[in-house]
Amino acid sequence: MEEVEQALEDQTGDDPAFEDILAEAVQETALPANTANLKAVIEAAIYITDEPLSAEQIAGAVGQPLDAVTPILEQLVAEYSAPDHGIAIRELAGGYQMATKPEYHESIRQFVKKLQPPLKLSLAALETLAVVAYKQPITAPEIMEVRGVQGAGVLKTLLDRKLIAAAGRKNVLGKPILYKTTREFLIQFGLNSLAELPTLKEFEELGRLALDIEEASLQHAESKQTEDAKLPEADA
């Protein structure tokens, strides 16, 4: 199942390579002709794609006759129409697509409103968080020494977001507070543990790569603006 989802990620039914990708994914799974396995593959394909998939598309991709795929699609539609499912497989524009059931739209809307908004941090906050993650436990003066700037306001932001927390006091003059990352930090960054953090070398390489991409994008934008400026104005 994971192979199918990975192969289909960011693909749609309109992609000309879609059927080849799905067929390759099916071949990598065990017993593609097995009804249960075939049903699971079809279900995963409908789930992972944004556009409705036609029965013909699915049949061609999995290398099965249409009369073998159609009953499976009908079975999936019937199963998901049961009242204990909040999602339905509906026929739309000549294909099949997963969607939440209309009767639950209001409940889902209320649920989404209560969700925590996506995490957005400033560059200064991200830099400070990276220092804490790699050097923890660490004090505010030590963070300032690494970054070279004051960061009391940034630390407060990270504390308010529950991304870092106090971890006692360092046994030196003044006994400054030590800071560490939290469970919320792991959740927000998709980590199971701190052991999954990239190494500092990898982190620096990622940073350089991101900077190179940003610079290339800016250069491309500037080049395009220059080319547009050179174009002759259309006659009035």
C-alpha positions, -999 to 999 in steps of 0.1 A, spaced: 0 0 0 28 24 8 44 18 -26 12 27 -43 7 59 -23 43 70 -29 41 63 -66 8 82 -70 17 112 -49 11 145 -67 -4 125 -97 -39 131 -112 -61 112 -135 -53 137 -162 -15 129 -161 -6 110 -193 19 89 -173 -7 81 -146 -15 46 -159 21 36 -163 29 48 -127 -1 29 -112 7 -2 -132 43 -2 -120 32 3 -84 8 -26 -87 35 -49 -101 56 -41 -70 28 -53 -47 22 -90 -39 -4 -109 -59 -20 -81 -80 -45 -105 -94 -57 -114 -60 -92 -99 -55 -85 -86 -20 -52 -71 -30 -66 -56 -62 -95 -41 -42 -69 -25 -18 -49 -11 -47 -80 4 -63 -91 19 -30 -57 35 -25 -56 49 -60 -90 66 -56 -79 79 -22 -46 94 -33 -56 111 -65 -73 145 -67 -92 139 -100 -119 113 -105 -106 81 -119 -127 62 -146 -131 25 -144 -113 23 -178 -83 41 -164 -81 19 -134 -86 -13 -154 -59 -3 -179 -35 7 -151 -38 -25 -131 -38 -48 -161 -72 -63 -154 -103 -65 -176 -130 -39 -170 -155 -66 -160 -132 -76 -131 -127 -40 -119 -163 -28 -122 -177 -52 -95 -149 -41 -71 -157 -4 -77 -194 -12 -70 -185 -30 -38 -163 -1 -26 -191 24 -34 -216 2 -14 -192 -2 15 -185 35 19 -222 44 16 -228 26 49 -238 51 77 -207 42 98 -185 58 71 -179 96 71 -164 93 36 -181 82 4 -168 70 -29 -190 88 -54 -193 88 -92 -183 121 -106 -176 133 -141 -174 97 -154 -150 86 -126 -147 77 -90 -136 101 -62 -135 100 -24 -152 128 -5 -168 136 28 -205 129 30 -226 161 26 -245 154 59 -212 158 78 -200 190 61 -212 212 89 -196 191 116 -163 189 97 -164 227 91 -168 233 129 -140 208 136 -116 225 111 -123 259 127 -110 246 160 -78 232 146 -46 249 155 -35 272 126 -4 261 106 29 268 124 45 300 111 78 312 125 100 341 116 136 334 104 149 346 138 126 321 156 136 293 133 173 301 139 168 302 177 148 269 176 175 252 156 201 263 182 180 250 210 173 217 192 210 210 185 226 225 216 200 217 243 199 222 272 211 257 265 208 291 282 196 324 267 231 340 269 246 309 251 219 312 224 228 349 220 265 340 217 257 315 189 234 338 170 252 371 178 220 390 185 196 395 214 166 371 214 145 375 245 114 382 224 120 352 202 124 329 232 91 341 245 74 333 212 88 298 212 77 293 248 42 306 240 41 282 210 52 254 234 80 245 211 106 249 239 103 247 277 124 254 307 148 226 317 160 237 351 189 261 357 226 260 349 248 257 379 269 288 371 269 325 383 234 338 380 219 304 375 204 311 341 174 291 328 182 262 305 159 256 275 150 224 257 126 214 229 93 198 237 70 170 225 51 197 205 83 205 187 86 168 176 49 168 165 52 200 145 83 189 126 72 153 121 99 137 143 96 106 164 126 116 185 155 140 185 176 112 170 158 118 137 171 154 135 195 158 105 231 162 115 245 198 117 263 192 84 231 180 67 213 209 82 238 234 69 237 217 35 199 220 35 202 257 44 227 263 16 204 244 -9 174 265 2 195 297 -2 207 286 -37 171 278 -48 159 312 -35 188 331 -52 181 312 -85 144 320 -82 152 357 -77 176 357 -106 150 341 -128 124 366 -118 148 395 -125 158 380 -159 121 377 -168 114 413 -158 144 424 -180 131 404 -210 96 418 -205 110 453 -204 128 448 -237 96 436 -255 82 463 -279 50 478 -268 19 467 -288 5 492 -312 -24 511 -297 
